[in-house]
Amino acid sequence: MPRSAKYSEAEAKTAKLESNAKHQREKLDRIVIQPKKDIGAKIRKSAQLSGQSLQGYILQAIQERMEKEETEKL
């Protein structure tokens, strides 16, 4: 016999969606890039070969460049 849930599945799903939306609004910045298709394919392939997600790969590359540029200023 299934145990009674505090919330229905629909209520839990709605609450999760609302929680995710709030997190995205308050904590995340949205930056869109639009490379040409051939460049995008190369970026995706490189990310895959490195075992990283596309987002992780791009963010790591940006972070490394920012750190390099900051070091060069010193």
C-alpha positions as a Markdown table, in Angstrom:
| # | Residue | x | y | z |
|---|---|---|---|---|
| 1 | Met | 0.0 | 0.0 | 0.0 |
| 2 | Pro | 1.6 | 3.3 | -1.0 |
| 3 | Arg | 2.2 | 5.8 | 1.8 |
| 4 | Ser | 0.3 | 9.1 | 1.6 |
| 5 | Ala | 2.3 | 12.0 | 0.3 |
| 6 | Lys | 2.3 | 15.4 | 1.9 |
| 7 | Tyr | 2.0 | 16.9 | -1.6 |
| 8 | Ser | 0.6 | 15.5 | -4.8 |
| 9 | Glu | 2.9 | 14.8 | -7.7 |
| 10 | Ala | 1.6 | 17.8 | -9.5 |
| 11 | Glu | 2.1 | 20.1 | -6.5 |
| 12 | Ala | 5.6 | 18.8 | -6.0 |
| 13 | Lys | 6.4 | 19.3 | -9.7 |
| 14 | Thr | 5.0 | 22.9 | -9.6 |
| 15 | Ala | 7.0 | 23.7 | -6.5 |
| 16 | Lys | 10.2 | 22.3 | -8.0 |
| 17 | Leu | 9.6 | 24.4 | -11.2 |
| 18 | Glu | 9.0 | 27.5 | -9.1 |
| 19 | Ser | 12.1 | 26.8 | -7.0 |
| 20 | Asn | 14.3 | 26.4 | -10.1 |
| 21 | Ala | 12.9 | 29.6 | -11.7 |
| 22 | Lys | 13.6 | 31.6 | -8.5 |
| 23 | His | 17.2 | 30.2 | -8.3 |
| 24 | Gln | 17.8 | 31.1 | -12.0 |
| 25 | Arg | 16.4 | 34.7 | -11.4 |
| 26 | Glu | 18.4 | 35.3 | -8.3 |
| 27 | Lys | 21.7 | 33.5 | -8.7 |
| 28 | Leu | 22.4 | 33.0 | -12.4 |
| 29 | Asp | 23.4 | 35.3 | -15.2 |
| 30 | Arg | 22.4 | 34.5 | -18.7 |
| 31 | Ile | 25.0 | 35.2 | -21.4 |
| 32 | Val | 24.3 | 34.0 | -25.0 |
| 33 | Ile | 27.0 | 33.4 | -27.6 |
| 34 | Gln | 26.3 | 32.6 | -31.2 |
| 35 | Pro | 29.4 | 31.3 | -33.0 |
| 36 | Lys | 29.3 | 30.4 | -36.6 |
| 37 | Lys | 28.3 | 26.7 | -37.1 |
| 38 | Asp | 31.8 | 25.5 | -37.9 |
| 39 | Ile | 33.3 | 27.2 | -34.8 |
| 40 | Gly | 30.4 | 25.9 | -32.6 |
| 41 | Ala | 31.0 | 22.4 | -33.8 |
| 42 | Lys | 34.7 | 22.7 | -33.0 |
| 43 | Ile | 33.9 | 24.0 | -29.5 |
| 44 | Arg | 31.4 | 21.1 | -28.9 |
| 45 | Lys | 33.9 | 18.5 | -30.1 |
| 46 | Ser | 36.7 | 19.9 | -27.9 |
| 47 | Ala | 34.4 | 20.0 | -24.9 |
| 48 | Gln | 33.3 | 16.4 | -25.5 |
| 49 | Leu | 36.9 | 15.2 | -26.0 |
| 50 | Ser | 37.9 | 16.9 | -22.7 |
| 51 | Gly | 35.1 | 15.1 | -20.9 |
| 52 | Gln | 33.4 | 18.4 | -19.9 |
| 53 | Ser | 30.0 | 19.8 | -20.5 |
| 54 | Leu | 29.8 | 22.5 | -23.1 |
| 55 | Gln | 29.1 | 25.1 | -20.4 |
| 56 | Gly | 31.9 | 23.9 | -18.2 |
| 57 | Tyr | 34.3 | 23.9 | -21.0 |
| 58 | Ile | 33.5 | 27.5 | -22.1 |
| 59 | Leu | 33.4 | 28.8 | -18.5 |
| 60 | Gln | 36.8 | 27.2 | -17.8 |
| 61 | Ala | 38.3 | 28.7 | -20.9 |
| 62 | Ile | 37.0 | 32.2 | -20.0 |
| 63 | Gln | 38.2 | 31.8 | -16.4 |
| 64 | Glu | 41.7 | 30.8 | -17.5 |
| 65 | Arg | 41.9 | 33.8 | -19.9 |
| 66 | Met | 40.7 | 36.2 | -17.2 |
| 67 | Glu | 43.3 | 34.9 | -14.8 |
| 68 | Lys | 46.1 | 35.1 | -17.5 |
| 69 | Glu | 45.1 | 38.7 | -18.3 |
| 70 | Glu | 45.0 | 39.6 | -14.6 |
| 71 | Thr | 48.5 | 38.1 | -14.1 |
| 72 | Glu | 49.8 | 40.1 | -17.2 |
| 73 | Lys | 48.6 | 43.3 | -15.6 |
| 74 | Leu | 50.8 | 42.8 | -12.5 |
